[in-house]
Amino acid sequence: MALIREDKNFRHFLWGRLIAEIGSRITREGLPIVAVLAVGATSASLGLLAALTMLPGLVLGTPVGNWVDRVRRRPILMGANLFRAGLLLCIPLAALLHHLRFWEILVVSTLVSAVSVAFHVADRAYFPFLVTRSRLDEGNRILGSVEALGETTGPAVMGILIQLVGAPFALIFDALSNVVSAVSLGLIRKPEPMPSENRPPQTAGSGHRRTFAGLRVLRSHPVIRPLAITMAQDSFFGGFHAALYEIYALKTLHLSPLELGILITTGGFGSFVGSFWVSRVTRRLGLGRAMRLTFGMASVLTLAVPLAHGPVVVAFVFLLTAQVFGDLFATMYEINARIAEQALTPDHWLGRVEGGLRVVQGGLGVIGALLAGLLALWITPRGAIWVASLGTIAAGLWLWNPNLLAFHRSDQKAEHVWD
């Protein structure tokens, strides 16, 4: 925690991020509830909502990554926050005027997701500059703790707000949280240079070549490649869980909405604990082996979801095990994967590499979510979740790549493919 004490700019960044993380969880969990309670959306409508929320990552990832590598990143973060705030306020305003329709929720959700692609790509590219590369490990682990705290707190705040003011008006909190995040970023006083000032001349290239350069790196870098393939397979089968988890818990296992909300909150608690343990595990095993172990544990624990059966109490315990311990190990893996990606990527490539990862994640997530619905009709939701769990476990095999296993520390040099 020395970084928090020593760096005022980092403290501004963290406070804004914490409020924004709580708000974003309200919208992520709350928008489907708004669609169901306010406009009577069906299961098919919710599936469409989930797919369109993932789609911007596929469409915008590479061009946004190219753009982020050509401009300062902090103004993008501030603008994205303010733009999201304005979009989110459209829903409570429409509800207040009694004109809220499902298509409006669909449009707002898709636009918020599109703006979020720009935010997340710029955020990953800006973070190494903010904390400096020598403190990437510490900074990312603190950031992981803040994100986990938001995941723990957000659903609880959402439930309280929906109970007090109704589902559409609960989104006002997320709009305000984006404004707070923008203000906190504005308080940062560390001057940010233009990426072009640090870019070697040979990296300029044509516009088309630059746009798709991030995807070429994912394909050819000896360490980033296995991470990208693991993300691709994990995102595909993660789309199954995104589409079917709520229906499976409520309809197949007969859990109540309250019990489902408790499960989501406990997953955040597991993530919070994982963010504190990751440093100790990584120091003992090295970065590459720690990623292999934590992803393997997280993926095996997903088997508790399709194994859930019997009385509601028993089924709840199975899902609780998957949520708490699965999220604990998944957070440890995600923090280390983020450290590896940022440590291995030069500053002037960070946007394009992250944009490429967003394409992989968004595109395969959409396909997985749509396929899950069809597969569930054929072999039941439980059967489809079995397929997802086994596929996620198989994704961990890519992490046995010898280049990744030899990668012990975030500052270790590896072969680069940057042109």
Backbone hydrogen bonds, N-H to C=O, Kabsch-Sander energy under -0.5 kcal/mol:
donor,donor_aa,acceptor,acceptor_aa,energy
4,I,1,M,-0.7
5,R,1,M,-1.5
6,E,2,A,-2.4
7,D,3,L,-1.7
8,K,6,E,-0.6
11,R,7,D,-1.6
12,H,8,K,-2.2
13,F,9,N,-2.2
14,L,10,F,-2.5
15,W,11,R,-2.5
16,G,12,H,-1.9
17,R,13,F,-2.2
18,L,14,L,-2.8
19,I,15,W,-1.9
20,A,16,G,-2.3
21,E,17,R,-2.9
22,I,18,L,-2.1
23,G,19,I,-2.2
24,S,20,A,-2.8
25,R,21,E,-1.7
26,I,22,I,-1.4
27,T,23,G,-1.8
28,R,24,S,-2.8
29,E,25,R,-2.3
30,G,26,I,-2.0
31,L,27,T,-2.7
33,I,29,E,-0.7
34,V,30,G,-2.9
35,A,31,L,-2.6
36,V,32,P,-2.1
37,L,33,I,-3.1
38,A,34,V,-2.5
39,V,34,V,-0.8
39,V,35,A,-0.8
40,G,36,V,-0.9
41,A,35,A,-2.4
46,L,42,T,-2.2
47,G,43,S,-2.1
48,L,44,A,-2.0
49,L,45,S,-2.3
50,A,46,L,-2.4
51,A,47,G,-2.2
52,L,48,L,-2.6
53,T,49,L,-1.5
54,M,50,A,-1.2
55,L,51,A,-1.5
57,G,54,M,-1.0
58,L,54,M,-0.7
58,L,55,L,-1.0
59,V,55,L,-1.8
60,L,56,P,-3.1
61,G,57,G,-1.3
64,V,60,L,-2.6
65,G,61,G,-2.1
66,N,62,T,-2.1
67,W,63,P,-2.1
68,V,64,V,-2.8
69,D,65,G,-1.5
70,R,67,W,-1.9
71,V,67,W,-0.6
71,V,68,V,-0.7
77,L,73,R,-1.9
78,M,74,R,-2.4
79,G,75,P,-2.6
80,A,76,I,-2.7
81,N,77,L,-2.0
82,L,78,M,-2.1
83,F,79,G,-2.5
84,R,80,A,-2.6
85,A,81,N,-2.0
86,G,82,L,-2.0
87,L,83,F,-2.2
88,L,84,R,-2.7
89,L,85,A,-1.7
90,C,86,G,-0.5
90,C,87,L,-1.3
91,I,88,L,-1.1
93,L,89,L,-1.7
94,A,90,C,-2.3
95,A,91,I,-2.4
96,L,92,P,-2.5
97,L,93,L,-1.7
98,H,95,A,-1.1
99,H,94,A,-3.0
100,L,94,A,-0.6
105,I,101,R,-1.6
106,L,102,F,-2.6
107,V,103,W,-2.5
108,V,104,E,-2.6
109,S,105,I,-2.6
110,T,106,L,-2.2
111,L,107,V,-2.5
112,V,108,V,-2.8
113,S,109,S,-2.1
114,A,110,T,-2.1
115,V,111,L,-2.5
116,S,112,V,-2.1
117,V,113,S,-1.4
118,A,114,A,-1.2
119,F,115,V,-2.0
120,H,116,S,-3.0
121,V,117,V,-2.3
122,A,118,A,-2.3
123,D,119,F,-2.5
124,R,120,H,-2.2
125,A,121,V,-1.7
126,Y,122,A,-2.3
127,F,123,D,-2.1
129,F,126,Y,-0.6
130,L,126,Y,-2.0
131,V,127,F,-2.3
132,T,128,P,-1.3
135,R,132,T,-1.6
136,L,133,R,-1.3
139,G,135,R,-2.6
140,N,136,L,-2.7
141,R,137,D,-1.9
142,I,138,E,-2.1
143,L,139,G,-2.4
144,G,140,N,-2.3
145,S,141,R,-1.6
146,V,142,I,-2.0
147,E,143,L,-2.5
148,A,144,G,-2.2
149,L,145,S,-2.3
150,G,146,V,-2.1
151,E,147,E,-2.0
152,T,148,A,-1.9
153,T,149,L,-2.4
154,G,150,G,-2.9
156,A,152,T,-0.5
157,V,153,T,-2.5
158,M,154,G,-2.7
159,G,155,P,-2.3
160,I,156,A,-2.0
161,L,157,V,-2.7
162,I,158,M,-2.8
163,Q,159,G,-1.9
164,L,160,I,-2.1
165,V,161,L,-3.4
166,G,161,L,-0.8
166,G,162,I,-1.2
170,A,166,G,-1.0
170,A,167,A,-0.7
171,L,167,A,-0.6
171,L,168,P,-1.0
172,I,169,F,-1.2
173,F,170,A,-1.2
174,D,170,A,-0.6
175,A,171,L,-2.0
176,L,172,I,-2.5
177,S,173,F,-2.4
178,N,174,D,-1.8
179,V,175,A,-1.4
180,V,176,L,-2.3
181,S,177,S,-2.2
182,A,178,N,-2.2
183,V,179,V,-2.3
184,S,180,V,-2.5
185,L,181,S,-2.0
186,G,182,A,-1.9
187,L,183,V,-1.2
188,I,185,L,-1.2
197,E,194,M,-1.8
198,N,195,P,-1.4
199,R,196,S,-0.7
203,T,200,P,-1.9
204,A,201,P,-1.4
210,R,206,S,-2.6
211,T,207,G,-2.4
212,F,208,H,-1.6
213,A,210,R,-1.0
214,G,210,R,-0.5
216,R,212,F,-1.4
217,V,213,A,-1.9
218,L,214,G,-2.0
219,R,215,L,-1.4
220,S,216,R,-1.6
221,H,217,V,-2.7
225,R,221,H,-2.1
227,L,223,V,-1.1
228,A,224,I,-2.6
229,I,225,R,-2.6
230,T,226,P,-2.1
231,M,227,L,-2.3
232,A,228,A,-2.5
233,Q,229,I,-2.4
234,D,230,T,-2.6
235,S,231,M,-2.9
236,F,232,A,-2.0
237,F,233,Q,-2.1
238,G,234,D,-2.1
239,G,235,S,-1.6
240,F,236,F,-0.5
241,H,237,F,-1.2
242,A,238,G,-2.4
243,A,239,G,-1.8
244,L,240,F,-2.2
245,Y,241,H,-2.4
248,Y,244,L,-3.1
249,A,245,Y,-2.7
250,L,246,E,-2.7
251,K,247,I,-2.9
252,T,247,I,-0.9
252,T,248,Y,-0.8
253,L,248,Y,-2.1
255,L,249,A,-2.7
260,L,256,S,-2.2
261,G,257,P,-2.4
262,I,258,L,-2.1
263,L,259,E,-2.0
264,I,260,L,-2.0
265,T,261,G,-2.1
266,T,262,I,-2.5
267,G,263,L,-1.7
268,G,264,I,-1.2
269,F,265,T,-1.4
270,G,266,T,-2.1
271,S,267,G,-2.1
272,F,268,G,-2.1
273,V,269,F,-2.1
274,G,270,G,-2.4
275,S,271,S,-2.0
276,F,272,F,-0.7
276,F,273,V,-1.0
277,W,273,V,-1.7
278,V,274,G,-1.8
281,V,277,W,-2.1
282,T,278,V,-2.5
283,R,279,S,-2.3
284,R,280,R,-1.5
285,L,281,V,-2.2
286,G,282,T,-2.8
287,L,408,H,-3.3
288,G,407,F,-2.8
290,A,286,G,-2.1
291,M,287,L,-2.1
292,R,288,G,-1.9
293,L,289,R,-2.4
294,T,290,A,-2.6
295,F,291,M,-2.3
296,G,292,R,-1.9
297,M,293,L,-2.4
298,A,294,T,-2.4
299,S,295,F,-2.6
300,V,296,G,-2.2
301,L,297,M,-1.9
302,T,298,A,-0.6
302,T,299,S,-0.8
303,L,300,V,-1.7
304,A,301,L,-1.5
305,V,302,T,-1.6
307,L,303,L,-1.6
308,A,304,A,-0.6
308,A,305,V,-1.1
315,A,311,P,-2.6
316,F,312,V,-2.6
317,V,313,V,-1.8
318,F,314,V,-1.9
319,L,315,A,-2.3
320,L,316,F,-2.6
321,T,317,V,-2.3
322,A,318,F,-1.9
323,Q,319,L,-2.5
324,V,320,L,-2.9
325,F,321,T,-1.6
326,G,321,T,-0.8
326,G,322,A,-0.8
327,D,323,Q,-1.7
328,L,324,V,-1.5
329,F,325,F,-2.2
330,A,326,G,-2.4
331,T,327,D,-2.4
332,M,328,L,-1.5
333,Y,329,F,-2.2
334,E,330,A,-2.7
335,I,331,T,-2.4
336,N,332,M,-1.8
337,A,333,Y,-2.7
338,R,334,E,-2.1
339,I,335,I,-2.2
340,A,336,N,-2.5
341,E,337,A,-2.4
342,Q,338,R,-2.4
343,A,339,I,-2.6
344,L,340,A,-2.1
345,T,341,E,-0.9
349,W,346,P,-2.0
350,L,346,P,-0.8
350,L,347,D,-1.0
353,V,349,W,-2.4
354,E,350,L,-2.2
355,G,351,G,-2.5
356,G,352,R,-2.3
357,L,353,V,-2.1
358,R,354,E,-2.1
359,V,355,G,-1.8
360,V,356,G,-2.1
361,Q,357,L,-2.8
362,G,358,R,-3.0
363,G,359,V,-2.6
364,L,360,V,-1.8
365,G,361,Q,-1.7
366,V,362,G,-2.1
367,I,363,G,-1.9
368,G,364,L,-2.6
369,A,365,G,-2.4
370,L,366,V,-2.4
371,L,367,I,-2.7
372,A,368,G,-2.3
373,G,369,A,-1.3
374,L,370,L,-1.3
375,L,371,L,-2.8
376,A,372,A,-2.6
377,L,373,G,-1.2
378,W,374,L,-1.0
379,I,375,L,-3.0
380,T,376,A,-1.6
383,G,379,I,-0.7
384,A,380,T,-2.1
385,I,381,P,-2.2
386,W,382,R,-1.9
387,V,383,G,-1.9
388,A,384,A,-2.0
389,S,385,I,-2.5
390,L,386,W,-2.4
391,G,387,V,-2.3
392,T,388,A,-2.2
393,I,389,S,-2.1
394,A,390,L,-2.0
395,A,391,G,-1.3
396,G,392,T,-0.7
396,G,393,I,-1.1
397,L,394,A,-1.6
398,W,395,A,-1.3
399,L,396,G,-1.2
400,W,397,L,-1.6
401,N,398,W,-1.3
404,L,401,N,-0.6
405,L,401,N,-2.2
406,A,402,P,-1.5
407,F,404,L,-1.4
408,H,406,A,-1.1
412,Q,409,R,-1.5
